[in-house]
Amino acid sequence: MELKKCKNCGAFINSDTEFCSSCANTLSFSNTVLKGFFEARQDNFDSVSKVSSQTGVSPSIVENYMLENNMIDSESLEKTSFASLPY
């Protein structure tokens, strides 16, 4: 196996995964929090930043979750100033 960098934090990893174990655990927990949030709200949200502030999940993870679950279109997604912040 080759040494690769974690896509999130840049730590070197020696596996076929894209994230280190710490980032993978954080992402999994964040996805669980977001799933519960959206199931309870039934699509009642104003913006990515508002969802982020209510859940404590970084805006970039919220955007990715919403894109992956077809909640928003990538064409209509208004880019936030938070998207480039590393969390």
C-alpha positions in Angstrom: 0.0 0.0 0.0 1.0 3.6 -0.6 1.1 6.4 1.9 -1.6 8.9 1.2 -2.9 12.0 2.8 -6.2 12.2 4.5 -8.6 14.3 2.4 -9.7 16.3 5.5 -6.8 16.9 7.8 -3.7 15.9 5.6 -2.4 13.3 8.0 -0.5 10.5 6.3 -2.4 7.2 6.2 -1.4 3.7 5.0 -4.7 2.3 3.8 -7.1 2.4 0.8 -9.5 4.8 2.5 -9.7 8.5 1.8 -9.8 9.6 5.5 -7.8 8.9 8.6 -9.6 7.0 11.4 -10.2 10.2 13.4 -11.7 12.1 10.5 -13.8 9.1 9.4 -15.2 8.8 12.9 -16.0 12.6 13.0 -17.7 12.4 9.6 -19.7 9.4 10.6 -20.9 11.1 13.8 -21.7 14.3 11.9 -23.8 12.4 9.3 -25.7 10.7 12.2 -26.4 14.1 13.7 -27.6 15.5 10.4 -29.8 12.5 9.6 -31.6 12.9 12.9 -31.9 16.7 12.4 -33.4 16.4 9.0 -35.7 13.6 10.0 -37.1 15.7 12.9 -37.4 18.9 10.8 -38.9 17.3 7.6 -37.1 19.7 5.2 -37.8 22.8 7.4 -34.5 24.6 7.2 -33.4 28.1 6.0 -29.8 27.8 5.1 -26.7 25.7 5.4 -25.2 28.1 8.0 -28.4 27.9 10.1 -28.3 24.1 10.0 -24.7 24.3 11.0 -25.3 26.6 13.9 -28.2 24.5 15.2 -26.4 21.1 14.9 -22.8 22.1 15.6 -21.7 20.4 12.3 -19.4 22.3 10.0 -21.1 24.0 7.0 -18.9 22.1 4.5 -20.1 18.8 6.0 -23.7 20.0 5.9 -23.4 21.0 2.3 -21.9 17.7 1.3 -24.6 15.8 3.3 -27.3 17.7 1.5 -25.8 17.2 -1.9 -25.3 13.5 -1.3 -28.9 13.0 -0.2 -30.4 15.1 -3.1 -31.7 17.8 -0.7 -30.2 20.6 -2.9 -28.8 20.9 -6.4 -25.2 21.7 -6.9 -26.2 24.2 -9.6 -28.5 26.1 -7.3 -26.2 25.9 -4.3 -25.1 29.3 -3.2 -21.5 28.9 -2.1 -20.9 30.0 1.5 -17.8 31.7 2.8 -17.5 28.7 5.1 -17.0 26.1 2.4 -13.2 26.5 2.3 -12.7 26.3 6.1 -11.1 23.1 7.3 -13.1 21.4 10.1 
